[in-house]
Amino acid sequence: MNIAVIYNVFVRDFRKQKKRIALTLIALTWGTISIMLLLGFGEGLQQQLVTNQRGMGESISVLWGGQTTIPFKGLGKGRHIALHKEDPAYLKERIPEIQYIGGEYQRWGVEVRYGDQVVTEHITGITPEFEQMRNHIADRGGRMINQLDIDLRRRVVFLGDELKRRLFGDENAVGEMILMRSVPFTVIGVQAPKMQMNSYSGSDEDKASIPATTFKAVFGDPWLDNIVYQPYDVNQMKIVERQIYEAMGAKYKFDPNDEDALRIWDVAESQREMHNILLGIEIFLGIIGGLTLLIAGVGVANIMYVSIKERTREIGIKMAVGARRSYILAQFLIEALIITFFGGFGGMTISYVLTEGFKRIPIQSDVLDFMGRPTISLEIGLIVVAILGIMGLLSGLFPAMRAASISPVESLRYE
């Protein structure tokens, strides 16, 4: 079988059916653009939302105190379970699966002053583990709270980037002094800008964080507002959660099966659920684009059926002089694949140029920061190539089988 001969025959047919084949190629190109842009939009949305979810932290859980609902060892129900400053160390010692754990204090409506600028803000008292757990990453030139700050109860503060902007504008904040409740604090770092989709106490960009020991000394809070922990293995979240109920139940005398005694938000599970939702959206978008491409595939099949009808006598002559049915089958199958290839390649090229060009447009938008930009990944390219290949084979297979089944005697009589 000579591929060059098949290609020359294809070119000859194209010249005969320029309009019909050109319209089919346009349909294929448009169908490929549709499926690639829809999949690209889904991919960009997924990547952006995953990035936004990481803003609050990965593989973490947040623990709050609750209220008992089951009587336990002579103690009635309805007791409030508060979290104490020693609880993180207590849990870390008893649950080896926990990698990081830290307690957090919260206080809203605190007056913060820098020069003549006065704002009312949200203050948190945290430990150094929050840098890893909660992605409190300092921008260049600064740092996060460390263990020495905790041990010495230093009056230092780590500012959210939006809070820094409200207080300092474009000035450098690191090393400057601010007043919180008329107590001086030195700014040691400013949070690097990040997207944050989830939160349990507001956005980190609007917070001022100080050492937990300093917070307790200044504000005098008797209990922690919450505890954040991160296990070594995200797949052990439920195991660690059960161990926390058992350990805290033993300490505070409540039934370990009383799930209302503590409240735990498994952030990792929420992220998995969101991933599944986004995957469903991407599949749905792919189906819509695939249907558009399917219509173009019908056009390819139609072109092949018309070509077979017009070339019936030619097929009969080839079979009469010894051409095998497999040769006729392969010829029309390859022609269908050539049409599909050119249309698909054009659509993929245009889609890639459009998405890459859109990425380079300097647009600042909250919608884009949340939804992301269309992204053409290698996986999308392989999926579209596979769809085009299958569609090209199916579009050419049935017409090719029809051509291969033509009787040479009857075809020679065909006018």
C-alpha positions, 0 to 999 in steps of 0.5 A: 500500500502506497501512502503517497498514492492515497495522499494524491487521491485525497488531494484530487478529491479535495479539488473536486469537492473543495466546498464540501471538504472545506466546510467539514474542515471548518466544522472539525476545527470549530469542534476541536476549539470548542472542546479544548477551550471548554476543557481548558476553562475547566482545567484553569478553574480547577488549578485556581480553586486548588491554589485558593484552597491551599491558602488556608493550609493543606491537610489540616483540621481545625478543632474547637471546644463543644458541649457534651450531649451524653452523660459520662461516669456520673457527670451530666450532659450539657457541660462546656468543653473548653480548650486550654493552652497545654492541650496542643502539647498534650495531644502531640505527646499522645498522638504520634501521627500528628506532625504539627499542632498549635493553639490559636487565640482570637480577638476582634475589634482591637484598636491598631495605631501607626502614626496618625493612622488608626484602624480596628482589626482582628488579632490572633495569638499563634505559634510558629507551627502556623507557618507550615500549617496555615501558609503564613509565609513572610514576604521578602525582608521579613519573617514569621513568629519563631519559638524564641518569640514564644519563649520570651513573650516578645511584643512582635507582630506579623501583619497580613498584607492588606492590613499592612497596606491600610496602615503603611500604604506603600511604605516598608513596614518591617522594623516599624512600631505599631500600637495595639491597645496602646502596647507597642509591637514591632513588625517583624514580617508581612504576609506574602500575598496569597489567595484564600478560598476557605477560612474559619475566622476571616481572611489572613490578609486582614489579621495581625498575628502575635506570639500566643504567649504574648497574646495571653499576657496582653489580653488575658484570655483563659482559653484557646479559641481553637487548635489547628493540627496537621498529621504526617499522612493526610489519609490518617485524618479520621484515625487522628480525629478518633484519637483526639476524641479519646485523648480529650475525653480521658482528660475532660471526662466525656464519652469519646463517642460524643461528637458534640463534645468537640467540633472538628473541621476536616479541611482536607476532606472538604478539599477532596470534595471540592476536587471531585466537584471540579472534576465533574464540572470538567467532565461535563464541559468535555461532554459538551465540547465532545458533542460539538466535535461529534457533529463534525465527525458526522460531516466527515462520514458524510463526505466519505459516503459521497466520495464512495458514491462518486468513485464506485466505478473507480473502486470496481476497476481496482478490485477487478484488476486485483486490489484486495478489499483490505486495500480499499478499506485502508484507503478510505479509512486513511482519507478520513483520518487525514481530514480529521487530522488537518481539522483537529490540528488547526483547532488545537493550534488556534486553541493554544494560541488563544489561551496563551495569548489570553494569559499574557494580557495584563488583566487584574480582576477579582473574578480572574483571581477566583476563577483562573484563566483557561489552561491547555495542559498536556493531558487535555492535548492527549485527550483531544488527540484520542477523541479525534483519533477515535472519531476519525476511525469511526467516521471512516470505518463504516464508509470504508466497509461500504466501499470494500463490500462493493461488487466489482461486476455491478460497479463497472455498470455504475454510471 
